[in-house]
């Protein structure tokens, strides 16, 4: 019998943070939305109903919040820190995907957001 798995997704985590290369981004900050998803086994926690048998997504949120609090110039740098922090804490995690959106970035025109999403095919 094939092992059963599921996918946990944390959607639309909203932060005010200071990521960017422009001075106003570093002093005034901006709104960021972060989505994180990953695969987990549902066999053991599906039977035990015990949080210790799965990945605590409130702990994943805390890791993301901690990384969002550390300013970066580039979203790529921020994303790499998030990936390392999450997988360092949860080495059993599979197929981690992250999307970071900077809302209304200062680009000299009207734009809702710019986003960076992991690409697991690389």
C-alpha positions in Angstrom: 0.0 0.0 0.0 1.3 3.4 -1.0 2.1 5.9 1.9 -0.6 8.5 2.2 0.5 12.2 2.1 -1.2 15.6 2.1 -0.2 19.1 1.5 -0.2 21.9 4.1 -0.6 25.4 2.8 -0.3 28.7 4.7 -1.8 31.3 2.5 -1.7 35.1 2.6 0.5 35.6 5.7 0.7 39.4 5.8 3.7 41.4 7.1 4.9 45.0 7.2 8.7 44.7 6.6 11.7 46.6 5.3 13.0 44.6 2.3 14.2 46.5 -0.8 17.0 48.4 -2.4 15.5 51.9 -2.3 15.8 54.1 0.8 12.1 54.5 1.2 11.7 50.7 1.3 14.3 50.5 4.0 12.8 53.3 6.2 9.0 53.2 5.5 8.7 49.5 4.7 6.1 47.8 2.6 3.4 45.2 2.8 4.4 41.6 2.0 2.3 38.5 1.5 3.8 35.1 1.9 2.5 31.7 0.9 4.2 28.5 2.0 3.2 24.9 1.1 4.8 21.5 1.7 4.0 17.8 1.7 3.5 15.8 4.8 2.7 12.2 5.6 -0.8 11.9 6.9 -0.6 8.2 8.0 0.8 8.4 11.5 -0.9 11.7 12.6 -4.1 10.5 10.9 -4.1 7.6 13.4 -2.5 9.2 16.5 -4.2 12.7 16.3 -0.9 13.9 17.8 0.8 17.1 16.7 4.2 15.6 17.4 3.6 13.2 14.4 3.4 16.0 11.8 4.8 19.4 11.0 3.4 22.1 13.3 2.4 24.8 10.9 2.3 27.4 13.7 6.0 26.8 14.0 6.4 27.3 10.3 4.6 30.6 10.6 6.9 31.7 13.4 10.0 30.9 11.3 8.6 33.0 8.4 7.8 35.9 10.8 11.3 35.8 12.2 12.8 35.9 8.7 10.5 38.7 7.6 11.8 40.8 10.6 15.4 40.8 9.2 15.7 43.3 6.4 17.1 42.2 3.0 17.7 44.2 -0.1 16.6 41.3 -2.4 13.6 39.0 -2.2 16.0 36.2 -3.4 18.1 36.7 -0.3 15.0 36.6 1.9 13.6 33.5 0.2 16.9 31.6 0.6 16.9 32.5 4.3 13.4 31.2 4.7 14.1 28.0 2.9 17.2 27.3 5.0 15.5 28.1 8.3 12.4 26.0 7.5 14.2 23.0 6.2 16.8 23.3 9.0 14.0 23.0 11.6 11.9 20.4 9.7 14.3 18.2 7.7 11.4 15.7 7.0 9.6 18.3 5.0 9.1 17.5 1.3 8.5 19.8 -1.7 8.7 23.1 0.1 7.3 26.0 -2.0 7.4 29.6 -1.0 5.9 32.7 -2.7 6.7 36.2 -1.5 4.7 39.1 -2.9 5.7 42.8 -2.3 2.5 44.8 -2.6 2.6 48.1 -4.5 6.4 48.2 -5.1 8.0 51.5 -5.9 8.5 51.1 -9.7 7.3 54.4 -11.0 4.0 53.1 -12.2 0.9 51.4 -10.9 1.5 47.7 -10.1 -0.3 45.5 -7.6 2.6 43.4 -6.6 5.9 41.8 -7.6 6.4 38.2 -6.6 9.1 35.6 -6.3 8.1 31.9 -6.2 10.3 28.9 -5.7 10.8 26.7 -8.7 11.3 23.1 -7.6 12.2 21.9 -11.1 15.6 23.6 -10.9 
